[in-house]
Amino acid sequence: MPIVHIHMFEGRSVDQKRRLVESVTDAIVSSVDAKPDSVHIVIHDMARHDYGEGGVLASED
C-alpha cells in the first residue's frame, strides 16, 4: 500500500489537485506494479509563512 505525502504551498484549485492525484497514482501504478485502489495520497497545503529555507520565510522572498 503506497502512501504518498505531498507538501506544497496553498493556492492550487481542486481541479489541479485532482490532476496531481491522478498523475501520481498513474506513476506509482506503472513503476511499482501497484493497484490504483491501493495508492493513498495526502496533500498538505502550507501557507508560505509556515515554511522557511536558509533562515528566511518563503513569504519573505
TIVO-2410 file (N, C-alpha, C; in nm, 3 decimals):
# residues 61
REC num residu      c1      c2      c3 atome chaine
REC   1      M   0.085  -0.118   0.000     N      A
REC   1      M   0.000   0.000   0.000    CA      A
REC   1      M   0.089   0.124   0.000     C      A
REC   2      P   0.119   0.181  -0.116     N      A
REC   2      P   0.198   0.303  -0.119    CA      A
REC   2      P   0.119   0.420  -0.059     C      A
REC   3      I   0.187   0.497   0.025     N      A
REC   3      I   0.130   0.619   0.081    CA      A
REC   3      I   0.222   0.734   0.044     C      A
REC   4      V   0.168   0.833  -0.023     N      A
REC   4      V   0.246   0.946  -0.070    CA      A
REC   4      V   0.198   1.072   0.001     C      A
REC   5      H   0.292   1.148   0.057     N      A
REC   5      H   0.260   1.277   0.118    CA      A
REC   5      H   0.320   1.385   0.029     C      A
REC   6      I   0.237   1.479  -0.011     N      A
REC   6      I   0.282   1.590  -0.095    CA      A
REC   6      I   0.264   1.719  -0.016     C      A
REC   7      H   0.373   1.788   0.007     N      A
REC   7      H   0.370   1.917   0.076    CA      A
REC   7      H   0.390   2.026  -0.028     C      A
REC   8      M   0.297   2.120  -0.034     N      A
REC   8      M   0.311   2.230  -0.128    CA      A
REC   8      M   0.240   2.353  -0.075     C      A
REC   9      F   0.279   2.467  -0.130     N      A
REC   9      F   0.216   2.590  -0.088    CA      A
REC   9      F   0.070   2.591  -0.130     C      A
REC  10      E  -0.013   2.647  -0.044     N      A
REC  10      E  -0.156   2.654  -0.072    CA      A
REC  10      E  -0.182   2.742  -0.194     C      A
REC  11      G  -0.301   2.726  -0.251     N      A
REC  11      G  -0.341   2.810  -0.362    CA      A
REC  11      G  -0.378   2.734  -0.487     C      A
REC  12      R  -0.360   2.601  -0.488     N      A
REC  12      R  -0.399   2.523  -0.605    CA      A
REC  12      R  -0.549   2.496  -0.600     C      A
REC  13      S  -0.609   2.487  -0.716     N      A
REC  13      S  -0.753   2.460  -0.724    CA      A
REC  13      S  -0.778   2.310  -0.701     C      A
REC  14      V  -0.903   2.277  -0.676     N      A
REC  14      V  -0.941   2.137  -0.661    CA      A
REC  14      V  -0.912   2.061  -0.790     C      A
REC  15      D  -0.935   2.124  -0.905     N      A
REC  15      D  -0.907   2.058  -1.032    CA      A
REC  15      D  -0.758   2.028  -1.048     C      A
REC  16      Q  -0.673   2.120  -1.008     N      A
REC  16      Q  -0.528   2.097  -1.014    CA      A
REC  16      Q  -0.488   1.981  -0.922     C      A
REC  17      K  -0.546   1.978  -0.804     N      A
REC  17      K  -0.516   1.869  -0.710    CA      A
REC  17      K  -0.566   1.735  -0.764     C      A
REC  18      R  -0.682   1.737  -0.828     N      A
REC  18      R  -0.737   1.615  -0.887    CA      A
REC  18      R  -0.641   1.560  -0.993     C      A
REC  19      R  -0.591   1.648  -1.080     N      A
REC  19      R  -0.497   1.606  -1.184    CA      A
REC  19      R  -0.367   1.555  -1.122     C      A
REC  20      L  -0.321   1.620  -1.016     N      A
REC  20      L  -0.200   1.576  -0.947    CA      A
REC  20      L  -0.217   1.436  -0.891     C      A
REC  21      V  -0.329   1.412  -0.823     N      A
REC  21      V  -0.356   1.280  -0.765    CA      A
REC  21      V  -0.365   1.173  -0.873     C      A
REC  22      E  -0.429   1.205  -0.985     N      A
REC  22      E  -0.438   1.109  -1.095    CA      A
REC  22      E  -0.299   1.078  -1.151     C      A
REC  23      S  -0.219   1.182  -1.172     N      A
REC  23      S  -0.085   1.163  -1.231    CA      A
REC  23      S   0.008   1.085  -1.140     C      A
REC  24      V   0.006   1.119  -1.012     N      A
REC  24      V   0.093   1.049  -0.917    CA      A
REC  24      V   0.049   0.903  -0.904     C      A
REC  25      T  -0.080   0.880  -0.899     N      A
REC  25      T  -0.131   0.742  -0.892    CA      A
REC  25      T  -0.086   0.663  -1.013     C      A
REC  26      D  -0.101   0.722  -1.132     N      A
REC  26      D  -0.058   0.653  -1.255    CA      A
REC  26      D   0.091   0.621  -1.251     C      A
REC  27      A   0.172   0.715  -1.202     N      A
REC  27      A   0.318   0.693  -1.196    CA      A
REC  27      A   0.352   0.579  -1.101     C      A
REC  28      I   0.285   0.572  -0.988     N      A
REC  28      I   0.312   0.466  -0.891    CA      A
REC  28      I   0.266   0.331  -0.946     C      A
REC  29      V   0.148   0.328  -1.005     N      A
REC  29      V   0.096   0.204  -1.062    CA      A
REC  29      V   0.192   0.149  -1.167     C      A
REC  30      S   0.242   0.236  -1.255     N      A
REC  30      S   0.329   0.188  -1.363    CA      A
REC  30      S   0.470   0.155  -1.315     C      A
REC  31      S   0.516   0.219  -1.210     N      A
REC  31      S   0.655   0.197  -1.168    CA      A
REC  31      S   0.672   0.086  -1.066     C      A
REC  32      V   0.573   0.059  -0.984     N      A
REC  32      V   0.588  -0.045  -0.881    CA      A
REC  32      V   0.480  -0.153  -0.890     C      A
REC  33      D   0.403  -0.150  -1.000     N      A
REC  33      D   0.301  -0.252  -1.024    CA      A
REC  33      D   0.199  -0.259  -0.912     C      A
REC  34      A   0.160  -0.142  -0.859     N      A
REC  34      A   0.057  -0.137  -0.754    CA      A
REC  34      A  -0.080  -0.125  -0.820     C      A
REC  35      K  -0.182  -0.163  -0.748     N      A
REC  35      K  -0.318  -0.145  -0.796    CA      A
REC  35      K  -0.361  -0.002  -0.760     C      A
REC  36      P  -0.432   0.065  -0.850     N      A
REC  36      P  -0.471   0.204  -0.824    CA      A
REC  36      P  -0.543   0.225  -0.691     C      A
REC  37      D  -0.628   0.130  -0.653     N      A
REC  37      D  -0.703   0.149  -0.529    CA      A
REC  37      D  -0.618   0.126  -0.404     C      A
REC  38      S  -0.492   0.084  -0.422     N      A
REC  38      S  -0.404   0.069  -0.306    CA      A
REC  38      S  -0.317   0.191  -0.282     C      A
REC  39      V  -0.322   0.287  -0.375     N      A
REC  39      V  -0.239   0.406  -0.365    CA      A
REC  39      V  -0.313   0.512  -0.284     C      A
REC  40      H  -0.247   0.562  -0.182     N      A
REC  40      H  -0.305   0.666  -0.096    CA      A
REC  40      H  -0.218   0.791  -0.106     C      A
REC  41      I  -0.283   0.905  -0.128     N      A
REC  41      I  -0.211   1.031  -0.143    CA      A
REC  41      I  -0.269   1.133  -0.047     C      A
REC  42      V  -0.181   1.199   0.028     N      A
REC  42      V  -0.221   1.302   0.122    CA      A
REC  42      V  -0.157   1.433   0.077     C      A
REC  43      I  -0.237   1.534   0.053     N      A
REC  43      I  -0.185   1.665   0.014    CA      A
REC  43      I  -0.187   1.755   0.136     C      A
REC  44      H  -0.070   1.809   0.167     N      A
REC  44      H  -0.056   1.902   0.279    CA      A
REC  44      H  -0.037   2.043   0.222     C      A
REC  45      D  -0.140   2.126   0.233     N      A
REC  45      D  -0.128   2.265   0.190    CA      A
REC  45      D  -0.060   2.345   0.300     C      A
REC  46      M   0.040   2.424   0.260     N      A
REC  46      M   0.112   2.505   0.358    CA      A
REC  46      M   0.100   2.652   0.319     C      A
REC  47      A   0.083   2.735   0.420     N      A
REC  47      A   0.093   2.879   0.396    CA      A
REC  47      A   0.241   2.912   0.376     C      A
REC  48      R   0.271   3.011   0.295     N      A
REC  48      R   0.411   3.047   0.269    CA      A
REC  48      R   0.483   3.090   0.396     C      A
REC  49      H   0.407   3.140   0.494     N      A
REC  49      H   0.472   3.181   0.619    CA      A
REC  49      H   0.496   3.063   0.714     C      A
REC  50      D   0.457   2.944   0.672     N      A
REC  50      D   0.481   2.824   0.752    CA      A
REC  50      D   0.600   2.743   0.702     C      A
REC  51      Y   0.678   2.800   0.611     N      A
REC  51      Y   0.792   2.728   0.554    CA      A
REC  51      Y   0.909   2.825   0.542     C      A
REC  52      G   1.024   2.778   0.584     N      A
REC  52      G   1.143   2.860   0.572    CA      A
REC  52      G   1.258   2.783   0.512     C      A
REC  53      E   1.347   2.856   0.449     N      A
REC  53      E   1.466   2.795   0.391    CA      A
REC  53      E   1.581   2.895   0.404     C      A
REC  54      G   1.693   2.847   0.453     N      A
REC  54      G   1.809   2.934   0.468    CA      A
REC  54      G   1.787   3.049   0.564     C      A
REC  55      G   1.702   3.027   0.663     N      A
REC  55      G   1.676   3.130   0.763    CA      A
REC  55      G   1.575   3.235   0.721     C      A
REC  56      V   1.508   3.212   0.609     N      A
REC  56      V   1.412   3.311   0.558    CA      A
REC  56      V   1.278   3.242   0.531     C      A
REC  57      L   1.169   3.304   0.574     N      A
REC  57      L   1.037   3.250   0.544    CA      A
REC  57      L   1.010   3.263   0.394     C      A
REC  58      A   0.940   3.165   0.340     N      A
REC  58      A   0.905   3.169   0.198    CA      A
REC  58      A   0.820   3.291   0.165     C      A
REC  59      S   0.745   3.338   0.263     N      A
REC  59      S   0.660   3.456   0.240    CA      A
REC  59      S   0.741   3.583   0.226     C      A
REC  60      E   0.869   3.578   0.259     N      A
REC  60      E   0.954   3.697   0.252    CA      A
REC  60      E   1.043   3.698   0.128     C      A
REC  61      D   1.022   3.605   0.038     N      A
REC  61      D   1.102   3.601  -0.086    CA      A
REC  61      D   1.061   3.712  -0.179     C      A
***
